[in-house]
Amino acid sequence: MLSFIARYFSSLWSLITWPFRALWRVITRIFPPREFTVMDIPRGNVYTYQQNSFWRFTKFCGKTGLIVWASWSTYVFVYHRPMLQMRTAQIEEMRATHDRHMADLQTYLTKFNELTRNLNVTDDKILHADKLTDAQKEELLNNRLKTWGEMDFLRTRLTEMFTNADYAPEYTKLAELSVEYEITRAENEALRKQSDLIAENVQQIATADSQIVETVAKMTNEHVDELRQNIKKINGTIATLGLNERDLVERANKYANSLVGAAFNPLTMDKGMDPKYQKLADGLELWNGLTKMSRILPIGAPIRDVRVTSNYGTRKDPFTGKPKKHRGIDFAGKIGTELMAVAPGRVISAGERVGYGLTVEIDHGLGFTTLYAHLSRATVARGDWVRPGTVVGLGGSSGRSTGPHLHYEIRYKGEPFDPSKFIKE
């Protein structure tokens, strides 16, 4: 025995705990540790939490126990209610039969006592029949025989009531049904208390639910108003592109990448539910869409010292002197001035372009791109992901330029438009 333990186990304690360690290995295999990530979208923070095997196994056991308890309670409640009603009806029927027999017994006993008294009176008259005529004596004898006949009939009925098998067991049946009735009533009382407790908990949950819905709805509305205020100044520009808030919200909810987060699936509530839930779901969808849209749209200035030297629109060409459409905005700046991305996105080109010189173009999603031209150096490459504030290049005077500056364009589906409303003042 000791050699066996020494061969397969390091100690006696290892042998004793072996079954528990084997069980724990099975549990960790079924419930391995799991990590999950929560993204705080407004602040841009990402939190990672870990659930170990013991915690997952404990939650599983708790949920399983709750489900089993709820199922058993429901079964007992549903099963015993019709049984209680049936047993109650049987008891009432037995009681009615018992009361009827007791009433008959009382009637028979009263009649039997009356006949016995009449028989005694008749016998006394017959004993003192010296002064009676023969007709009177015959009448007394006939009455005595009649009384005896009635008493014999009552005696037979009473004997049947106490000896008839169909009658005597009624007391036993009634007793058995009474016991089962009391047991069933006690079980039903316990279930009723549990039902009252559940109803009280449901009421508390309903109250908390209403408070949560009201609080979330209020917070959502406040954030929606704030977000709408932030993008209010670009509404006119968006309208000229054939867009509106609802279209952009729907497209923003469907858009996803590593910088702006996953797509948002709209919540659809059952029509039978309280309309407040669908209203809350619509508010959350609008809030999420506006939040993502405010992050995706290239709103802001690409340079720290904002000084516009040439606006979007028709102007005199600095080389030919003839009127020509200017497709962006020019910012004054020295060679080497840092130029920054105004929104998250991916670099789709970084290199020379005819007339533009060294350029960087960034795709922000929803069809919007930004273009930086006349650079002296590009600090990003095609395919790079950039965040707001990332330096994408340095100011210069490359290409068709009369001096150091930044030519900045915002395009929608490849076509430039007036970006002045998108630049924060």
VENBELDA-V636073 format. One record per helix or strand of 3 or more residues. SS is the DSSP state (alpha for helix, beta for strand). FROM is the first residue (numbers start at 1). TO is the last residue. If there is no record, write none. Layout:
BEGIN
SS FROM TO
SS FROM TO
END
This chain:
BEGIN
alpha 2 8
alpha 12 30
beta 34 40
beta 45 51
alpha 53 127
alpha 134 163
alpha 165 240
alpha 245 254
alpha 275 296
beta 308 310
beta 313 316
beta 323 326
beta 329 332
beta 338 340
beta 345 353
beta 357 365
beta 368 378
beta 391 396
beta 405 412
beta 415 417
alpha 420 422
END
